[in-house]
Amino acid sequence: MPSEISPKYLQQEETLTQECKNFISTLPKERGWLASHLYQYQGFWYPVRHLQGVISCQKHFQAQNSDIFLVTTPKSGTTWLKAIIFTLVNRTRYPPVAKNHPLLSNNPHDLVPFLEIKLYVDNQIPDFSSFPSLRLFSTHSPHVSLPESIKQNSACKIVYLCRNPKDIFVSLWHFTNELRPQETGTNSISEVFDLFCRGVTLFGPFWEHALEYWKLSIENPDRVLFLKFEDMKNQPGTHLRRLAEFLGSPFSAGEEESGLVEEILKLCSFDNLSALDINRNGKLTSGEENKVFFRRGVVGDWKNYLGSEMVERIDRITQEKFSGSGLVI
């Protein structure tokens, strides 16, 4: 049964300023997965409320040299990587075994806020004075739509997490159906599959989104780290160490000997996070129940939902889009 959701998440065109209405009237639009429409801006698709946040962030956000940005398309393992990065960079202040660790009482999305979905949504201009000197942010925005201060600041770090598009699609289908109001019913898998394959999905197309950051990671590996969800699931310790090296805080010999890597992975594991009371019963300020961010977190769940024709279509698109790039998912 779909969960109740804050009406803000489904904000429609009639709630916008006239200036914004005039602007979106010039944009291509398609049927939405949650809200009634998605709008195409700079080649990618957004619900109205997220589009407002992207544009506001472009206008106002100023990156700092020490900033870290976690970038994903929706349902790529964002919640898990937020937990890992927060715990990694705060491991001295909050050891993973500490009884007061923030992850025990906060959802990862509250600890590593989204720029366009949280901080700049509804035309807010956030006050960063209370943020720690090492700021952690997340975004679903494609590189083309990032604020210029992020793109031009060669010192800040970008961590990109990619996932097999078949698993992304299945997870996104479940997720959006959970968030749809009960009176609207659920999306059929065939209808939204066609939208996904045409790129009409939240912050999609997936393929162009991933390729932007993949190419950047090849051109500037000191600035952009490209991770794959499947690799992290298969060898979490290896990629946690790789992440620590990239962020300039590698594990010391003493930390390795103390089992710190394993402690971080245990704290941030799907089983541990999903069992916490905050994630079973809590809600984000935007209205989503925290539990909707913890469905399965596995590799290959698509096999339970996609028929052979669907698999063939999405694999063909992936092969065509990534051909010659060196990116294999």
C-alpha positions as CSV (number, residue, x, y, z in Angstrom):
1,M,0.0,0.0,0.0
2,P,1.6,3.4,-1.0
3,S,2.7,5.6,1.9
4,E,1.3,9.0,2.5
5,I,3.6,11.7,1.3
6,S,3.9,15.4,1.8
7,P,2.0,17.3,-0.9
8,K,5.1,19.4,-1.4
9,Y,6.8,16.5,-3.1
10,L,4.1,16.6,-5.7
11,Q,4.0,20.3,-6.2
12,Q,2.3,21.2,-9.5
13,E,2.6,24.1,-12.0
14,E,-0.3,26.1,-10.4
15,T,1.8,26.7,-7.2
16,L,4.6,28.4,-9.1
17,T,5.5,32.1,-9.5
18,Q,4.5,33.6,-12.8
19,E,8.1,34.0,-13.8
20,C,8.7,30.2,-13.2
21,K,5.4,29.4,-15.0
22,N,6.6,31.4,-18.0
23,F,9.9,29.7,-18.0
24,I,8.7,26.1,-17.8
25,S,6.1,26.7,-20.5
26,T,9.0,26.9,-22.9
27,L,10.4,23.5,-21.9
28,P,9.6,20.1,-23.3
29,K,7.5,18.0,-20.9
30,E,6.5,14.4,-20.5
31,R,4.4,12.4,-18.2
32,G,5.9,12.1,-14.7
33,W,6.5,9.2,-12.4
34,L,5.2,11.0,-9.4
35,A,4.2,14.5,-10.2
36,S,2.0,15.0,-13.3
37,H,4.9,16.1,-15.5
38,L,8.7,16.0,-15.9
39,Y,10.4,18.9,-17.7
40,Q,13.5,18.8,-19.8
41,Y,16.2,21.4,-18.8
42,Q,19.7,21.3,-20.2
43,G,19.0,17.9,-21.6
44,F,17.7,16.2,-18.4
45,W,14.3,15.6,-16.9
46,Y,13.0,17.0,-13.6
47,P,9.8,17.4,-11.6
48,V,8.9,21.1,-11.2
49,R,10.0,21.3,-7.5
50,H,13.4,19.8,-8.2
51,L,13.9,21.9,-11.3
52,Q,13.3,25.0,-9.2
53,G,16.0,23.7,-6.8
54,V,18.5,23.1,-9.5
55,I,18.1,26.6,-11.0
56,S,18.3,28.2,-7.5
57,C,21.4,26.2,-6.7
58,Q,23.0,27.2,-10.0
59,K,22.4,30.9,-9.2
60,H,23.5,31.0,-5.6
61,F,25.7,28.1,-4.4
62,Q,29.4,28.9,-3.9
63,A,31.7,25.9,-3.6
64,Q,34.6,25.8,-1.1
65,N,38.0,24.1,-1.7
66,S,37.3,21.4,1.0
67,D,33.8,20.5,-0.2
68,I,32.9,16.9,-1.0
69,F,30.0,16.2,-3.4
70,L,28.3,12.8,-3.7
71,V,26.6,12.5,-7.1
72,T,24.2,9.8,-8.1
73,T,21.2,9.2,-10.2
74,P,18.2,8.2,-8.0
75,K,18.3,4.6,-6.6
76,S,22.0,4.0,-7.3
77,G,22.9,3.3,-3.7
78,T,22.8,6.9,-2.6
79,T,21.7,6.3,1.0
80,W,24.4,3.7,1.6
81,L,27.2,5.8,0.2
82,K,26.0,8.9,2.2
83,A,26.4,6.8,5.4
84,I,29.8,5.6,4.4
85,I,31.2,9.0,3.4
86,F,29.8,10.7,6.5
87,T,31.3,8.0,8.8
88,L,34.6,8.0,6.9
89,V,35.3,11.7,7.1
90,N,34.0,12.0,10.7
91,R,35.7,8.9,12.1
92,T,37.8,10.8,14.6
93,R,35.0,12.9,15.9
94,Y,32.5,10.0,15.8
95,P,34.1,6.5,16.0
96,P,31.8,4.0,14.3
97,V,31.3,2.1,17.6
98,A,30.4,5.3,19.5
99,K,27.0,5.0,21.2
100,N,26.2,8.6,20.1
101,H,27.1,8.1,16.5
102,P,24.8,10.4,14.4
103,L,23.8,7.5,12.1
104,L,22.1,5.8,15.0
105,S,19.6,8.7,15.3
106,N,19.6,10.3,11.9
107,N,18.8,9.1,8.4
108,P,21.8,9.5,6.1
109,H,19.9,12.0,3.9
110,D,19.7,14.3,6.9
111,L,23.5,14.1,7.5
112,V,24.5,14.6,3.9
113,P,21.8,17.0,2.4
114,F,20.8,17.2,-1.2
115,L,21.5,20.6,-2.8
116,E,18.5,20.8,-5.1
117,I,16.1,18.6,-3.2
118,K,16.7,19.9,0.3
119,L,18.9,23.0,0.6
120,Y,17.7,25.1,-2.4
121,V,14.2,23.7,-2.8
122,D,11.2,26.1,-2.7
123,N,13.6,29.0,-3.6
124,Q,15.3,28.8,-0.2
125,I,18.8,30.4,0.2
126,P,20.5,28.3,2.9
127,D,22.7,29.7,5.6
128,F,25.9,27.6,5.7
129,S,27.4,29.3,8.8
130,S,26.6,26.4,11.0
131,F,28.0,23.8,8.6
132,P,31.4,22.2,9.6
133,S,34.5,23.3,7.8
134,L,34.5,20.1,5.8
135,R,31.1,20.3,4.1
136,L,29.4,17.2,2.6
137,F,26.7,17.6,0.0
138,S,24.9,15.3,-2.4
139,T,23.2,16.0,-5.7
140,H,21.4,14.1,-8.4
141,S,22.2,16.9,-10.9
142,P,24.1,16.0,-14.1
143,H,27.4,17.7,-14.5
144,V,26.0,20.2,-17.1
145,S,23.6,21.5,-14.5
146,L,26.0,21.8,-11.5
147,P,26.7,25.4,-10.3
148,E,29.6,27.0,-12.0
149,S,31.4,27.3,-8.7
150,I,31.6,23.5,-8.4
151,K,32.7,23.0,-12.0
152,Q,35.3,25.7,-11.8
153,N,36.7,24.9,-8.4
154,S,39.5,22.4,-9.0
155,A,40.1,21.6,-5.4
156,C,36.7,20.3,-4.3
157,K,36.0,16.5,-4.7
158,I,33.3,14.7,-6.6
159,V,32.4,11.1,-5.8
160,Y,30.1,9.5,-8.4
161,L,28.3,6.2,-7.7
162,C,26.9,4.3,-10.7
163,R,24.7,1.2,-10.8
164,N,23.4,-1.2,-13.4
165,P,20.4,0.6,-15.0
166,K,18.2,-2.5,-14.8
167,D,18.5,-2.5,-11.0
168,I,18.1,1.3,-10.9
169,F,14.9,1.0,-12.9
170,V,13.4,-1.7,-10.7
171,S,14.3,0.1,-7.5
172,L,13.0,3.4,-8.9
173,W,9.7,1.8,-10.0
174,H,9.2,0.4,-6.4
175,F,10.3,3.7,-4.8
176,T,8.0,6.0,-6.8
177,N,5.0,3.7,-6.4
178,E,5.6,3.8,-2.6
179,L,5.5,7.6,-2.8
180,R,2.4,8.0,-5.0
181,P,-0.8,9.0,-3.2
182,Q,-3.1,6.1,-2.8
183,E,-5.9,7.7,-4.8
184,T,-3.6,7.9,-7.9
185,G,-2.8,4.2,-7.9
186,T,0.6,2.7,-9.0
187,N,2.5,3.0,-12.2
188,S,2.6,-0.1,-14.3
189,I,6.0,-1.4,-14.9
190,S,5.6,-1.4,-18.7
191,E,4.6,2.2,-18.9
192,V,7.5,3.6,-16.8
193,F,10.0,1.2,-18.4
194,D,9.3,2.8,-21.8
195,L,9.8,6.2,-20.2
196,F,13.1,5.1,-18.6
197,C,14.4,3.7,-21.8
198,R,13.6,7.0,-23.6
199,G,15.5,8.8,-20.8
200,V,12.4,10.3,-19.3
201,T,13.1,9.6,-15.6
202,L,14.1,11.6,-12.5
203,F,17.3,13.4,-13.4
204,G,17.6,11.2,-16.5
205,P,18.6,10.0,-19.0
206,F,20.7,7.6,-16.9
207,W,23.3,6.9,-19.6
208,E,24.1,10.5,-20.4
209,H,24.3,11.3,-16.7
210,A,26.8,8.5,-16.0
211,L,28.9,9.2,-19.1
212,E,29.4,12.9,-18.1
213,Y,31.0,11.9,-14.8
214,W,32.8,8.9,-16.2
215,K,34.6,11.0,-18.8
216,L,35.5,13.6,-16.1
217,S,36.9,10.8,-13.9
218,I,39.2,9.8,-16.7
219,E,40.3,13.3,-17.5
220,N,40.8,14.4,-13.9
221,P,41.0,11.3,-11.5
222,D,42.3,13.5,-8.7
223,R,39.1,15.5,-8.7
224,V,36.4,12.9,-9.7
225,L,36.1,9.4,-8.4
226,F,33.8,7.0,-10.3
227,L,32.5,4.1,-8.2
228,K,30.3,1.2,-9.2
229,F,27.6,-0.1,-6.8
230,E,28.3,-3.7,-7.8
231,D,32.0,-3.4,-7.1
232,M,31.4,-1.9,-3.7
233,K,29.0,-4.7,-2.8
234,N,31.6,-7.3,-4.0
235,Q,34.7,-5.7,-2.4
236,P,33.5,-3.1,0.1
237,G,36.8,-2.9,2.0
238,T,38.8,-2.3,-1.1
239,H,36.6,0.5,-2.3
240,L,36.3,2.1,1.2
241,R,40.1,2.3,1.2
242,R,40.0,3.7,-2.3
243,L,37.5,6.3,-1.2
244,A,39.6,7.3,1.8
245,E,42.7,7.7,-0.4
246,F,40.8,9.9,-2.9
247,L,39.4,12.1,-0.1
248,G,42.9,12.6,1.3
249,S,42.4,10.7,4.5
250,P,43.8,7.2,4.0
251,F,43.5,4.7,6.8
252,S,46.6,4.7,9.0
253,A,48.4,1.4,9.9
254,G,46.9,1.8,13.4
255,E,43.4,2.2,12.1
256,E,43.8,-0.9,9.9
257,E,45.1,-2.9,12.8
258,S,42.2,-1.8,15.0
259,G,39.6,-3.1,12.4
260,L,38.3,0.4,11.7
261,V,37.5,-0.4,8.1
262,E,35.3,-3.4,9.1
263,E,33.6,-1.3,11.9
264,I,32.6,1.4,9.3
265,L,31.2,-1.2,6.9
266,K,29.3,-2.9,9.7
267,L,27.7,0.4,10.9
268,C,26.8,1.4,7.4
269,S,25.6,-2.0,6.2
270,F,22.1,-2.3,4.8
271,D,21.1,-4.8,7.5
272,N,22.2,-2.5,10.4
273,L,20.9,0.8,9.0
274,S,17.5,-0.6,8.0
275,A,17.0,-2.1,11.5
276,L,17.5,1.2,13.3
277,D,14.4,2.8,14.8
278,I,15.0,6.1,13.0
279,N,14.9,4.3,9.7
280,R,12.0,2.0,10.5
281,N,9.7,4.7,12.0
282,G,11.2,8.2,11.2
283,K,10.4,10.6,8.4
284,L,12.4,13.2,6.5
285,T,11.3,16.8,6.8
286,S,10.0,16.6,3.2
287,G,7.5,13.9,4.3
288,E,9.1,10.6,3.0
289,E,9.2,7.8,5.4
290,N,12.8,6.7,6.0
291,K,11.9,3.1,5.5
292,V,11.2,3.7,1.8
293,F,15.0,4.2,1.3
294,F,15.7,0.6,2.5
295,R,14.1,-1.9,0.2
296,R,16.7,-4.6,-0.7
297,G,20.0,-3.0,-1.6
298,V,21.2,-6.0,-3.6
299,V,22.7,-6.7,-7.0
300,G,20.6,-8.4,-9.7
301,D,17.1,-7.9,-8.3
302,W,16.0,-6.9,-11.8
303,K,15.9,-10.6,-12.7
304,N,12.8,-10.9,-10.6
305,Y,10.9,-8.3,-12.6
306,L,12.1,-7.8,-16.1
307,G,11.2,-10.0,-19.0
308,S,13.6,-11.0,-21.8
309,E,12.4,-8.3,-24.2
310,M,12.9,-5.6,-21.5
311,V,16.4,-7.0,-20.7
312,E,17.3,-7.0,-24.3
313,R,16.1,-3.5,-24.9
314,I,17.9,-1.9,-21.9
315,D,21.1,-3.9,-22.6
316,R,21.1,-2.7,-26.2
317,I,20.7,0.9,-25.2
318,T,23.5,0.6,-22.6
319,Q,25.8,-1.0,-25.2
320,E,25.0,1.7,-27.8
321,K,25.3,4.6,-25.4
322,F,28.6,3.5,-23.7
323,S,30.2,2.2,-26.9
324,G,33.8,3.5,-27.2
325,S,33.8,5.1,-23.7
326,G,35.4,2.3,-21.8
327,L,32.6,2.3,-19.3
328,V,31.1,-1.1,-18.6
329,I,28.2,-1.7,-16.3
